[in-house]
Amino acid sequence: MNLKEMAGCLGWVSAFLLFSMLVPFLGPLLGLLTPQPFFYYSTKLGRVQGAALTLVVIFIVGALGALAGAGRVVILAAEYGILGFAIARLFDKKRDLIRTVFLATGLLALTGLTALFLMAGFRGVGLADLVRDYLTAEFTATIDVYRELGVLETTGNDLDLTVKAFVDVFIRILPALMIVGTGLVVWLNALIAKLILTAKKIWREDDVKAKLWQAPEQLVWGLIVSGFAAFFLSGTARWIAVNLIIVMGTVYFFHGLCIMIFLLDKHKVPSWLRVGLYILIAVQQLFLLVLALAGLFDQWMDFRKLRKATGA
């Protein structure tokens, strides 16, 4: 590790984080790519020097953030740094894309939960109170922006009731949203990292394995039980079931996405049409549901004819 490599990683990480904090709308999306510099230099330098570079950059970013009055930036830098380094190490062990996503998601979710507990401990408050205060501040700030733009006219007690309703719902489904959000961030960065490795001819994974991936058959029973629990139970048990449904629905979405990629490749759909389809999926939530349902019913419909090919 030399000064040029450290400066390069630090510069890119700082740029992504600054964009995420200062540029509306597009900034947070670009901020999701912060793990990429960590991944690139960890792949280039190897395990030991990559780990050292990651720790040094996290420390410097945290110190600069503290001086600028943005102390929580060190948490983002740490989470993204761990993710970038983890993806590099998993790919170095020749893990396939799907397994990399699941393993890295578990690691990042654990890191995020640990960070929340540490923050709650330093502030001397409970974890639920910490999350509630943060969400209340964020929702209030968002509503204030919309009100200044003339989109909303909510004020006073109406505003307080609106914020409280949103926060109450979000806190109840926050575990599922954290897991799903983490999984999507990991998937995006792992996919881009894979493209970088392929472009540099460092390693090329056989895409067939990813396209043939499917959710475990036993998962459907968990979905059925959770569905009944969400419908018939109440209180904490109902919200636990709702969280499980959201997480399992996301797993089936990725199952459906693998089916779609398989069929696109099979019928040799051109790249420009694929890009349009991916954009449509991203902006139209109905297609997310369609892919999740395709993943669920694939256990009976076998859209890719995998059982026929294996004689099952």
N, C-alpha and C positions, 0 to 999 in steps of 0.2 A: 504493500500500500504506500503510494507516494502522495505528495501534496496535490498534484494535479487531479488524481482520482478522488481524493477527499473533497477538493473544491468542486469538482464536477457533480458528485453526488449531493453535496450540500446545496449547491446552486439550484439543481433541478427540484430537490425536495422543498426548498424554501419558496421557489417560484410556484409550485403546485399549491402549497399551503396558503400563500398570499392570494393567489387567484380565488381559492375557495372561500376566503374571508372577505375579500374586497369587491369581487365582481358578482353582481346579482345573477341569478338563474344559471348561467353557464359556468360560473366559478365553482359551485359545489360539485358539478359533474366532472370538471377537470380535476378537482381535488381528489376524486376517487382513484385517480391514476398515480397518486403519490407513492404507492409501493413499487412502481416500475423502476425508479433509479436504484432503490435498494436491491431489487431483483437483479438488475443488469450488472451492477458492480459486485454483488455477491457471487454471481455466476462467473464473472471475469476473474475475480481474485481467489476464489476457493473458500472452503469452509472457515478456516481460522481467520484469515485476513478479512474475509467478508463480514464475519461476526464483529471483528474489531472496528471496521469501518462503520457498520450499522450503529454500534454503541456510541462511537465518537460523534457521528452526525446527530443522533437523537439528543445527546448531551448538549451539543452546540445549539441546536434548534430550540431546545427547552430553555437554555440560558438566554438566548436572544428574545424568546417569547416572554420570559419573566421580566426582562428589562423593558419590553414594550408594553407591559401590562396585559399580556395575553397568555397567562400561565397555563391555561388548559391546552395550548398548542403542543405541549410536551406529550400529552396523552395521545393526541392524534399521531404525532411523529413516532411514538413508541409502538402503537398498534400497527401503523402502516409499515414501519421498519421490520417488525417481527413477521408480518405477513410476507413482505418481499423476500426476506431471508428464508422463510419457511418454504415458499414456492420454489426458490432456487435449489434448496436442499432436496426437496421431494422430486423435482425433475432430475436432479443429479443422480438420484437413486432409481431413475427410469420408471417412476410411478406414472400411470396413465392419467389423463386429464380428469376423469371422473373421480378417481381415488384421491388425487391431489386436492380437488375442490372440497371433498368431504373432510379430509384430514385437516386441511388448512382452516376450514370453517370452524371446526371444533376448537382448534388452537386459538383462533382470533376471538371466538365467543368467550372462551375462558379468560383470555387476556382482558377483554372489555369488562367482564363481570368483576374481575379482580380490581381493575381500575376504579369501578364504581364503589366497591367496598372501601378501597383506600381513601377515595374522596370523601365518602360519608364519615369515615373514621376521623380524618383530619378536621372536618367541620363540626364534629360532635353531634351529628344528626343521624337518624335512621335512613336506610337505603330508600325506603318508600317516600319519605319526606324529601330527600334529595332529588329524586326523580320528579316528584310532583312539583316542587318549586321550579325546577328547570323547565319542565313542560309548560307550566303556567306562564313563565316569563317569555318563552318562545312563542306560544300561541297569542299572548297579548301583543307582543311586538309585531307579529304577522298581521293581526287584525288592525292594528294601528296604521300599518302601511296601506292596507286596502282601504281603510276609511279616509286616509289622506288623498288617495287616488280617486275617491268618490264612488268606489265600488260598493262599500258598505256604509250604512248609516247607524250602525249599532253603537249605543253609548250607555253609560251608567250601569244600572242593574242588569239590563239586557246583555251587555258585554260580559259582565261577571258570570252570569248564568251560562252563556255560550262557552266561555273558556272553561268553566267548571265541568260542563257536560263533556267537552272534548277530552279534557285531561282524565276524567274518570274512566272513559272508554279506553283511551290509549294506555293507561296504567294497567288495565286488566289484560290487554292483549300485547303488552310490551315484550314479554318473553318471546312470543312467536315472531313479533316484528324484528326483534334483535337478531334472532337466528336467521330469519329469511333475508333481512337486509345484509347481514354479514355474508351469507351464502352468495348473494348476488354480486357483492363487491369482490369476493374471492373468485367467483366464476369469471367476472370481467377481467380481472388482473391475470388470472391463470391463462385465459384464452389469449390475451395480448402477449404474455410471456412466451407461450407456446409458438405464437407467430414469429416472435423475435428469434427464438432458437432455431426455428425452421428456416427463416430468412438468412441467418448466419451459418446455416448448415452445421450447427453444433450438435443437434440431435433432432431426429424426426420420429414422431410417434406414429404408429399405425392407427389411422383414424377409424378403421373398421370396428375396433373394440369399443370406441366411444359411441359410434352410431348404433351399435347393437345393445347398448346398455338398457336395462329395464329395472324398475323398482322391485324389491322383493315381493313375491306373491303373498306372503303372510301379512304384508302391510295393509291390505284391503280390510282385514278383520279389525285392525286398529282403527281404521277410518269408520267402519260400521259401528263399532262400540262407541267411539267418540261422538258420532252423529246422534245416536240414541241418547247418550248422556247429555249432550247439549240441548236436546229437545225436551227430555223428561225431568232432568235434575235442575237444581237452582243454586244460587249462591256461588261459592268458590268452585264447587265441582263443575258447574256449567262453564265457567270461564276457563278452567283447566282444559275441558273438552274442546272449547273453541280454539284455544291456543294450539292444541294437538291437530285439529282439523286444518288450521292455516299452514302449519309446518308440513304435514303430510300432503296437503294440496300442492305445496311448492315442489315436493319430491316428484309428484305425478306430473307437474308442469315440465320438469326437466326430462322426465320419461317421454312425454309428448314431443318435446323439442328434439330429442334423439330420433323419434319416429319421423318427424318432419324432415330432418337433415338426411336421413336414410332415403326417403322417397324423392327428395330433391336431387340427390346424387344418382339414384336409380334412373330417373327420367331425364337426367342431364339438363336440368334447368339452368339457364345462363346466370352469370353472376349479378348482372344489373337487376334482374328480376328478384333474385334472392335478397339483395340489399333492400329493395322496396318492400318485400315481405317482412323482413326483420324490423324495418322502421314502422310498418303497420302494426306489428305485434307490440312494439314499444309504446305506441301512442294510443292504441285502441285496446282497452282492458278486456273486451269481450273475447279477443283471440287468446288471451292468457287462460281464460276459463275453458275455451275449446281445446287447447293443448293439454290442460290438466285432465279434462274428461277423456281425451284420446289416450293419455297415459294410463288412466284408470281402466278403461274398457279394453285396452290392448291385451289384458290377461285373458279375455274371452274371445276377442275378435282377431288377435294375432295379425295386426296390420302388415308386419314385415315378413310374415310367413316363416318365422324362425323355427317353430315347432315342426312344421312340414319339412324344413331343410334338415333338421336334426333327427327326424323320425319320431319325435316325442308325441 
